[in-house]
């Protein structure tokens, strides 16, 4: 999150990325490592572009990393924006990508409100009008 917040980019391993399209916006679900903000979405950012790079291109000082030569999407981001209220997960879940609308993102009371029940692995894909 520090890279997204201060350097305005985020990495997604190609092997875990959705295969049909990349998002216009990314929202970040925080895990237990984030203390009081865990298990919720608090922030999102506009995707300003992306490029395909190797992990070692992102972290040159980790050339010996086991995934150093694997491909990643480097998503260039705008500034992180706080949601009007956090979107918590009311039950434990592993979240990869969730596709939703800006309206759902801005009005969700819990993670389950973001997707249609048939969605499985999706990502945030929004238009500017939806998020303003």
Backbone bond lengths (Angstrom), bond angles and torsions (degrees), N, CA, C in turn:
res aa  C-N    CA-C-N  psi(-1)  N-CA   C-N-CA  omega(-1)  CA-C   N-CA-C  phi
1 X - - - 1.455 - - 1.525 110.94 -
2 X 1.317 117.03 -30.33 1.469 118.75 178.91 1.526 111.10 -63.60
3 X 1.329 116.98 -38.36 1.464 119.77 177.88 1.528 109.56 -64.45
4 X 1.327 117.28 -45.39 1.469 120.69 178.82 1.527 110.55 -61.75
5 X 1.317 116.49 -42.51 1.470 120.85 -176.61 1.533 112.17 -70.34
6 X 1.319 118.57 -45.28 1.458 120.83 -171.25 1.524 114.32 -101.81
7 X 1.341 117.14 -33.11 1.462 120.39 -178.05 1.530 112.56 -102.50
8 X 1.323 116.07 -9.21 1.474 123.00 174.43 1.520 113.82 62.35
9 X 1.317 116.65 42.04 1.464 120.86 169.75 1.516 109.21 -146.87
10 X 1.340 114.35 161.19 1.455 121.28 -178.78 1.523 107.18 -144.31
11 X 1.312 117.80 143.22 1.469 120.47 -178.40 1.518 110.32 -106.48
12 X 1.329 114.09 142.67 1.460 120.97 176.26 1.528 107.14 -133.30
13 X 1.331 118.36 119.20 1.469 119.20 176.66 1.530 109.45 -60.05
14 X 1.309 117.36 131.70 1.464 121.26 -179.04 1.527 110.50 -56.24
15 X 1.332 117.25 -38.09 1.468 119.39 -177.37 1.528 112.99 -66.47
16 X 1.330 118.13 -16.95 1.465 121.43 178.67 1.520 112.86 -109.00
17 X 1.320 117.23 -4.33 1.462 121.18 -177.49 1.521 110.80 -78.22
18 X 1.331 116.75 149.69 1.468 119.11 173.90 1.523 109.28 -58.16
19 X 1.313 116.89 142.13 1.458 120.14 -174.55 1.520 113.71 -87.97
20 X 1.320 118.91 -16.87 1.451 119.59 -173.44 1.521 115.08 -90.89
21 X 1.326 119.65 -30.79 1.458 121.44 176.88 1.512 110.52 -169.04
22 X 1.312 114.99 162.66 1.461 120.84 175.11 1.523 108.27 -104.72
23 X 1.298 116.25 155.89 1.454 122.57 -171.73 1.527 113.78 -79.97
24 X 1.319 114.78 156.12 1.460 122.20 171.37 1.533 110.46 -86.35
25 X 1.330 116.00 -26.11 1.460 123.10 177.74 1.518 107.91 -135.94
26 X 1.334 116.31 148.92 1.460 121.87 172.02 1.518 108.28 -121.78
27 X 1.314 115.85 136.60 1.465 121.87 171.91 1.521 105.96 -116.53
28 X 1.309 116.95 149.37 1.460 120.82 -169.48 1.530 111.69 -115.30
29 X 1.331 114.44 115.73 1.463 121.85 175.12 1.521 107.57 -86.34
30 X 1.314 116.61 124.19 1.461 121.44 -175.70 1.525 111.39 -97.42
31 X 1.312 115.18 138.47 1.462 122.30 -177.96 1.528 110.92 -92.89
32 X 1.311 115.64 -174.38 1.466 122.24 -177.74 1.529 112.87 -56.56
33 X 1.315 117.20 -28.71 1.470 120.87 -178.86 1.533 112.45 -62.21
34 X 1.326 118.46 -13.20 1.460 121.52 -176.02 1.525 113.63 -98.21
35 X 1.327 116.38 18.68 1.461 121.20 171.67 1.516 113.98 56.27
36 X 1.327 116.77 -122.90 1.463 122.03 -175.20 1.528 113.53 -63.63
37 X 1.318 118.01 -20.08 1.467 120.50 -179.68 1.530 112.65 -98.04
38 X 1.341 116.31 8.24 1.466 121.07 -175.76 1.523 112.34 -63.22
39 X 1.338 113.64 156.29 1.457 124.68 174.19 1.526 113.49 55.80
40 X 1.334 114.80 41.65 1.467 120.01 178.88 1.527 109.93 -158.84
41 X 1.316 114.59 162.24 1.464 122.03 171.82 1.522 106.87 -101.89
42 X 1.316 115.89 126.01 1.461 121.47 179.04 1.525 112.42 -116.94
43 X 1.347 116.62 -26.29 1.459 120.44 -172.40 1.525 111.82 -138.26
44 X 1.319 114.85 157.26 1.458 122.41 174.99 1.523 108.15 -143.77
45 X 1.332 116.06 165.42 1.468 120.84 178.70 1.523 109.63 -148.43
46 X 1.313 116.04 148.75 1.457 122.14 174.76 1.528 108.45 -74.62
47 X 1.336 116.11 137.23 1.459 121.04 174.28 1.525 107.14 -85.55
48 X 1.316 116.25 121.41 1.459 121.34 -178.20 1.525 112.93 -97.88
49 X 1.319 116.82 -7.82 1.456 121.82 178.95 1.508 108.95 165.06
50 X 1.317 115.02 174.23 1.463 119.81 176.88 1.520 108.68 -154.80
51 X 1.318 114.16 157.44 1.461 120.56 175.91 1.519 108.46 -144.91
52 X 1.310 115.10 156.04 1.454 122.20 177.93 1.522 108.05 -95.81
53 X 1.344 116.01 121.74 1.466 121.68 -177.96 1.525 109.30 -138.45
54 X 1.311 115.98 167.58 1.467 120.60 171.56 1.529 108.12 -88.84
55 X 1.310 116.49 154.25 1.461 120.39 179.81 1.526 110.87 -56.53
56 X 1.327 117.48 -39.57 1.463 121.45 -179.48 1.533 111.39 -62.71
57 X 1.340 117.59 -26.66 1.465 120.20 176.15 1.526 111.10 -69.88
58 X 1.326 115.85 -29.63 1.465 120.98 178.07 1.523 111.67 -80.30
59 X 1.326 115.41 -36.87 1.466 121.55 -176.38 1.529 109.18 -130.90
60 X 1.335 118.20 75.92 1.468 121.24 -176.20 1.523 113.54 -59.59
61 X 1.322 117.84 -26.27 1.470 120.41 -179.91 1.533 112.11 -78.23
62 X 1.351 117.48 -1.66 1.459 121.81 178.06 1.528 110.66 -115.30
63 X 1.318 116.52 42.13 1.471 121.81 -176.97 1.525 113.10 -61.35
64 X 1.325 117.87 -22.50 1.455 121.42 -179.95 1.531 113.10 -92.67
65 X 1.313 117.16 4.21 1.466 121.20 -179.97 1.533 109.08 -61.70
66 X 1.343 118.56 141.64 1.478 121.00 -178.41 1.536 113.75 -57.45
67 X 1.333 117.64 -26.92 1.469 120.26 179.72 1.528 112.25 -107.61
68 X 1.316 117.24 21.87 1.472 122.07 -175.04 1.524 113.52 -54.29
69 X 1.307 118.29 -36.32 1.467 121.09 -176.64 1.521 113.84 -99.69
70 X 1.322 117.83 6.66 1.465 120.14 178.57 1.526 110.55 -77.55
71 X 1.349 117.31 149.35 1.467 120.41 -178.88 1.530 112.72 -79.30
72 X 1.313 114.58 141.36 1.461 123.16 178.33 1.516 109.00 -133.33
73 X 1.332 115.59 150.62 1.455 120.03 167.00 1.523 106.78 -89.11
74 X 1.300 116.06 126.90 1.461 120.98 171.92 1.517 105.75 -99.24
75 X 1.331 115.42 108.48 1.458 121.77 -177.47 1.529 108.40 -92.13
76 X 1.338 117.10 116.00 1.459 120.47 176.31 1.525 107.82 -81.37
77 X 1.323 115.52 129.60 1.458 121.54 -172.56 1.512 112.71 -117.49
78 X 1.323 115.02 153.02 1.456 121.19 166.43 1.518 107.95 -79.71
79 X 1.317 117.16 -175.95 1.472 120.21 179.33 1.530 111.59 -61.73
80 X 1.325 116.49 146.09 1.457 120.56 175.07 1.527 108.83 -67.14
81 X 1.325 115.16 138.07 1.460 122.52 178.61 1.522 108.52 -116.07
82 X 1.342 117.16 136.65 1.468 121.09 176.77 1.523 108.76 -80.06
83 X 1.317 115.74 138.90 1.453 120.72 173.00 1.527 109.09 -71.90
84 X 1.329 117.85 156.59 1.470 119.47 177.89 1.524 112.00 -57.69
85 X 1.339 115.91 -32.93 1.473 121.60 174.71 1.525 107.22 -151.78
86 X 1.321 117.19 148.86 1.466 119.52 178.95 1.531 111.23 -61.38
87 X 1.317 115.22 153.02 1.465 121.16 175.03 1.530 106.39 -111.54
88 X 1.340 117.37 100.43 1.468 119.96 -176.97 1.525 112.21 -83.83
89 X 1.314 114.59 159.44 1.457 121.02 169.22 1.519 106.25 -94.49
90 X 1.316 117.13 123.40 1.466 120.36 -178.02 1.520 112.52 -83.10
91 X 1.342 116.13 -8.27 1.467 120.47 174.08 1.523 107.00 -143.09
92 X 1.339 116.47 158.88 1.460 119.59 179.89 1.514 109.18 -64.71
93 X 1.330 115.89 136.10 1.460 120.82 174.75 1.512 109.56 -156.42
94 X 1.311 115.17 150.11 1.462 121.65 174.14 1.519 105.75 -96.27
95 X 1.307 116.73 120.11 1.460 121.27 -176.47 1.519 109.29 -112.92
96 X 1.322 115.68 128.65 1.452 120.79 175.49 1.514 108.70 -103.61
97 X 1.322 117.03 -69.07 1.457 122.12 178.47 1.519 108.60 -139.40
98 X 1.312 116.66 142.26 1.464 121.96 176.57 1.524 107.91 -129.90
99 X 1.311 116.26 125.70 1.466 121.01 174.97 1.512 107.34 -89.57
100 X 1.320 116.10 135.10 1.455 119.38 -179.39 1.518 108.90 -153.55
101 X 1.295 116.05 -174.90 1.463 121.26 174.92 1.520 108.25 -111.21
102 X 1.317 116.12 162.23 1.460 120.11 177.00 1.517 111.54 -60.52
103 X 1.322 116.70 -38.67 1.460 120.67 179.14 1.525 111.06 -62.07
104 X 1.333 116.50 -45.52 1.474 119.48 177.43 1.524 111.10 -62.29
105 X 1.335 116.56 -42.55 1.465 119.87 -179.81 1.531 111.12 -60.54
106 X 1.312 116.80 -42.92 1.465 120.48 -176.68 1.529 113.30 -76.18
107 X 1.325 117.96 -20.17 1.462 120.15 -175.17 1.524 114.92 -116.15
108 X 1.325 118.60 -3.36 1.468 121.26 -178.00 1.523 111.25 -62.96
109 X 1.310 115.52 138.57 1.463 121.42 175.44 1.518 111.09 -97.03
110 X 1.348 116.19 -21.09 1.464 121.73 176.03 1.516 108.36 -155.29
111 X 1.325 117.29 163.14 1.466 123.63 -173.82 1.530 111.90 -52.13
112 X 1.312 117.70 -40.74 1.456 121.47 -178.84 1.521 113.37 -59.19
113 X 1.333 118.46 -22.62 1.461 121.98 179.30 1.524 112.57 -73.52
114 X 1.329 117.88 -11.60 1.463 120.78 -175.49 1.522 113.65 -78.97
115 X 1.312 118.22 -28.22 1.462 120.41 -171.91 1.505 112.33 -120.23
116 X 1.319 114.38 157.47 1.458 120.33 166.91 1.521 106.02 -72.12
117 X 1.277 118.76 150.40 1.465 121.97 -174.98 1.520 112.86 -59.36
118 X 1.332 118.37 -23.39 1.461 119.85 -178.76 1.524 113.08 -85.77
119 X 1.343 117.92 -11.62 1.456 120.14 -179.99 1.520 109.67 -68.55
120 X 1.337 116.36 140.60 1.462 119.70 178.45 1.516 111.16 -117.81
121 X 1.326 117.87 -66.79 1.453 121.45 176.68 1.510 106.28 -119.72
122 X 1.295 115.46 112.50 1.451 119.46 -176.42 1.505 109.56 -142.04
123 X 1.303 117.48 173.62 1.451 120.86 -179.36 1.515 110.47 -134.19
124 X 1.279 116.30 166.04 1.451 120.76 178.82 1.517 109.47 -77.03
125 X 1.293 116.09 119.39 1.457 121.36 179.33 1.517 106.57 -132.82
126 X 1.300 117.55 107.49 1.447 121.47 -171.92 1.517 112.26 -130.18
127 X 1.294 115.62 165.44 1.463 120.56 169.70 1.510 107.57 -106.06
128 X 1.299 117.59 157.92 1.463 121.55 -178.65 1.530 110.24 -57.71
129 X 1.337 117.68 -39.14 1.470 120.29 -178.53 1.523 111.04 -61.88
130 X 1.328 117.96 -35.42 1.447 121.58 -179.97 1.522 111.78 -64.80
131 X 1.321 117.50 -33.44 1.466 120.35 -173.60 1.517 113.07 -95.24
132 X 1.291 118.51 -14.32 1.483 120.09 178.56 1.509 111.78 -83.59
